[in-house]
């Protein structure tokens, strides 16, 4: 009896391993990978252009081709002409770069200085680890690390000496000063979240932004060694859900409310400017921002689509467009996978690892499962297996439920009676 139970356990282990690996092997084997289209805003056309890769029968290779929304096609030199800032070096080399763009005199240096590579934004948990409190009022070109770090506690803020790892002496006095300044401004501990840029790779420091236990919003920084704390008044009905801090002369950063509306927090007066992006909640957490001489480009990423917003330097919306990507699950190969496998298993990426089992549509895979049960029954009849043995019926049940996984497993570990 014990050997039979061990065999059944091995069968179920084999089912699990195949559920983890066979769908991956199938997808890697049959998935048709194509280069994704790109949607790019042209500063010449003042509209979006779709960039695709097509096979050129003359050059015998894939080349990039652009299509505007009217239907015009742009190849090679024409494509560079409608994107002069993206191709500024090549156009200058060919002496084809225009002297002015959008009514403004433009040089290569101006383009390079204005360009900002995609900045990854989005809501997320704040920082609750040990952080540096930098000096915000400084004439130094490079930020210097202070001698202590701070952490937020249930009752205040504590500065810890990094050399001794103890809260005492000047750090205790400093902790009390900062806690007192925060309490006087109205901060109620414990603080829920804190946002900032605890790094020396920045040209200036704007301190940290806090959400206290009553969902009020505060700005904390250190000026000439002294704490400076300000309560930031929120628009009626708004609660801060997250923030991405910037090193900027106009804005402290991007603030997200409970409905995932996006705001710029102005440095001048702590006012909130809402960006004309109203469907961030539909796309998830990932958001990128890139900048050039004339535009800000924001891109939202969904499972099967991306939405691009283009705004001018005052953040007025110029254009927006949605680009839909072909999903593997919607392809013919992905649909066939639904008929082949009854379910698939995977381990989550985040720690601690968890086993997730995702079932497919039973109305699709049940036909193959029944066919495999009949095949296994014929195999057992051919080898004259005894149907007084309950484990032969368990094999059939495993195949009916687990489909191709169970069929292969009971053939690898056969019941010989």
N, C-alpha and C positions, 0 to 999 in steps of 0.2 A: 504493500500500500504506500509506504513512504517513497519508494522510487517513482511511483506514478505521480505523487504530489510534487516531487522535485521536477519531474518532466513537465508537468503543467506550469510550474513556476518559470521554467526555462522558456516555455512557449510564450508566456505573457511578457517575459523580459525581451524576447526576440521581437514581439509585436511592438513594444515601446521603442526599441532601437530603430526598427524599420519606419515607424511613424515619425521619428525624428529626422531620419536621413533620406528615405525614398522620395518624399515630395521635393526636397532640395535638389536631389540628383535629377529628377524629372524636369524641374524648372531650369536648371543650368543646361540641360541637354536640348530642350525644345524651345526655350524662350528666344524670341526674335528681338535682338537688341538693335535699336536704331538710334541714330543721333537725334537728340531732342531739338525741336525748333526753339529759336530765341525770338523774343519780342523786344525790340530796341527802339527808343524814341530818337527820331532824326531832328537835329537842330536846323536843318535846311528845309525839310518838308513840314516841320512842325506837327508831325504825326508819327504813329507807330509803323515800323517796318518789320515784317516777319523774315527771319534769316533761316534758311534751310541749306542742307548739303545735298547736292545732286551730282550724278555721275556725268562728267564731261567726256563725250566721245572723241573729242580732239586731243585733249590733254591726257585722256585715259586715267582719270583720277577723280575723286570727289572734290567739288569746288563749292564755295559758299555763294548762294544766290539770295537776293532780297526781293520781297513782294510787298508793295504797299497796299493799303486798303481799297484803292481804286482799281488795282489789278496790274499796275505797271511792274515790270521786271527790271532788276538792277544786277548787273554782273561786273566783276573786275573793277575797272576804273570808275564806272558809274556808281558802284557801291561805295567806293572810297569817297567820292565827291559828296554823297549825301550824309556821310559821317566824318567830316573833316577833323573833329577833335580826337576821334578814335584812331585816325590814320595820319595825324599831323606830321610825324617824322617822315613818313614815306612821301606825303604830298609836298613837304618842303624840299626833300631830296629831288623830286621831280619838278620843282618850281611851279607847283599847281596849288599851293595853299593860299586861300583867299586872304586879303588884307583885313577884311572886316567880317564879322559874323553877327547876325541879328542886330546890325547897326552899331556894333562896337568894335573898335580896333583890338586885334587879338595877336598875341605873340606866343611862342612855344613856352616861354617861362610862365606866362599867365595861366596857360592851360595846365601845366604841371603843378603849379602851386595851388590851384583851385581843386584839383582832383583829389577825391577821398575814396579809397577802396571800400568795398562793401563792409559796412559795420553791422555786426549781428546784434539785433535788439530782441526784445520780447519780455513778457512777464516771467517771473521766476522767484524762487525764494531769496530773501535777503541774506545778508551775511551775519552769522552769529559766532564767528570764530574770533581769535585775537586779531586786532587791527592796529594800524599805525595812525596816530593823530599828528598829521603834518602841520607845520607852521604855514598859515594861509597868507600872511603878510611877510613876503620875503623878496629880496632883490637878487637872489641867487638864480643863475641860469638853470641849474639842475637841482631837483629836489633831493634833500638829504634825509636819511632815515633817523628818526628820533631815538633816544636811548631807552624809551619805554614803549610798551604797547598797552592797549586798553581792551576791556571786555565789559559787556553789559550784564548786570546781575538782576536779581529780583527787586532790589531796592535802590539801584543807582548804577554808577559807572566806576570801574576800578582800573587804575593804571599800574602795570606790573613791570618791575625792572627786569629787563631781558638778561642781565648778567647774573642776578641772584634768584630770579623767578619768585620773588616775594613782594607782597604789598606792604611797604613800610616806609618810614622817613618821608622824604619829599614826595614820593608817589602817593602816600596816604593823604597828605595835605592837598595834592593836586586832584586826587579823586574826590575829596570833599568839596573843593572849589567847583569842579565841573558838575557834580551832582546837585549842588546848591543852585548853580546858575540854571540848570535844566528844570529843577523843581519850581523856581521862581517864575519861569516862563510858562509853567503849566504842565510840564511833562509828567504823566502818570506812569510809573513803572509797574510791572516790567514792560520793556519796549518789545513790540511784536516783531518789527523788522527794521533793519538799518541798511541803507544803500550808499555807496560811495565808490571811490577808486583808490584803494590802498596800494598804490604802486608809485615808484619813483619815475616811471616812464611817462611823465606828463610835465607840461610847462608851468602849470600853476595848480594850486590846491583850493578846492571849494568846500572842503569838509565833508560832512555826512548828512543824510536826510533820514529822519526817524518817523516811524508810526508807533504811537504809544498805545497803551492798553485800551484807551477810549477812541481809537482810530483817528486821533488828531495828528497833524503833519507838522514836523519841526525841522529846522535847519541848525546843525551844530558844527562849529569850527573853532579853531584856535588862532587868535590874532595877538601877536606879541606875547605869546605865552599865556594869554588869558582866554577863558571860555567865552564864546559868543553864541547865544542860542536865540532863535527867532521862531515864533509860532507862525506858520504859513496858513492864512485863511483859505479854506476850500470853498468852491462854488456850492450853492445850495444842493443838498442831496448827494454830494459826491463823497466817495470813500476811495482812498488810494489803495490800489491792489498791487502795484509794483512800480519800479523806476529803473531807468538806465541813465547813468550819469555821463556827462560829456565834459571835455575840456574845450570850452568855447567862450567867446566874448559876449554872446547874446543870450544864450540859454544854459541853464544848469543841466538840463537833460530832458528825457522823455518820461512822462508820468502816465500810468494806466489806471483807470478807475474800475469800479466793480463790474461795469458792463463792457470792459475792454475798449472803451474809447481812449484815444491817444491824444495827449496834450504836450505842448512845450512849456516848460517852466521858465519864465523870463527872469534874467538876472536883475534887470532894472528895478522891478517892483513886485516880484513874486507873483505876477499874474499868470494865468493859465490861458494858453492859446490852443484851441482844439484843432487838430489836423483833420482835413476832409477825408478821413478814412473811417467808414462806418460799418465795415463787415469783417473787421479783424477777428471778432469772436467766432466767425464761421470757419476760419482757416486754421486755428490752432495757435501755437506759441511762437513759431519762427517768423521773424520779420527782419529784413535787411534794408539798409539805407546806404545809398551811394550818392556822391555829389560831384558835379563838375562846374565849369565856369558859369553855366546858366541855370542848371536844374538840380533839384533834389529828386531822386528816384527811390521810391519805397516799393518793396516787393513782398507780398504775402504768399506763403507756401501751404498748399493743402495736399491731400493724398494724391489727387489726380489732376491738380490744376495750380496755377500761380496767377496772382493778380498784381498788375503793375500800376502804380500811381506816379505820375510825373507832375511836379510842382515847380513854380518859379522860386526865386530867392526870397520872396515874401510868403512862401508856402500857400500861394493860391493855386488851386488845381487847374492844370492845363489839359490833361488827358488821363484816361484810365482804360485798361483793357485786360481781359482774362485770356490766358493761354491754357488750353486743356491738353494734358498729356495722355497718351494711350496707356492704359493700365494692363499689366499682365493678366490680372484676374478677369478682365473683359475680353481678352483675346481668345482665339479658337483653342490655343494650347492650354490656356488657363481654364477654359470651360471643360476641356477633356479631362483635366486633372480632377475636376469635381465628380466625374463619372468613374474614375479609376480608384480614387482613395476615399474611404469613408470618413477619415479625419486626419489631422496632422498635429504633431506635438512640437513644442519649442520651449526653451528655457528663456526667461526674461533676462534682459541685459542688466537691469539694475540689481544691486545687491539688497537683500539676499536673493539668490537665484530661486525662481519659482517655476514649476512645470505648468505650462498652459496647454490645454488640449482644445483645438478648434474643430468642430464638427462641420462637415459639408452637408449639402442638401440630401436628405435621405431618399427623396424621390428620384435622384439620379444614380447614386451608387448602389441602391438595393438590388438592381437587376444583375449587376456583376457579382454581387455577394451571393445571390441565389444560384447563379450559374456555377460559381466556385464551390458552393455546398454540394451541388449535384456532381461535380467533377470529383470532389473528395469522397463522396459516397460510392461512386463507381470504382475509385481506386481501392477503397476498403473492401468492396465486394470482390474485386479482382484478386486481392491478396488474402481473401477468406478471413477477414477480421471478424471476431465474435461480437455480435450486437447485444449479447448478454453483458458485455463489459461497458459500464457506464461511461468510461473515459472516451470511448469512441463517439458517444453522443455529445460529450463535452467538446470534442474536437469540432464536430459539426456546428455546435453553438458558437464556438470561438470564431469560425470562419463566417458564419452568418452575421455576427456583430462586427468583426474586425476586418472582413473582406480579404483583400489580397495580402495584408499583413498576416492574418491568421492562417491563410492557406499556405503561404511559404513557411511559416513557423512550424506548423504541424508536419510539413514534409521534411523540414530540417531535423525536427525532434519527433520521429514517428512513434506511434503506439503499435507495438509488434504483436499485440494479442487481440 
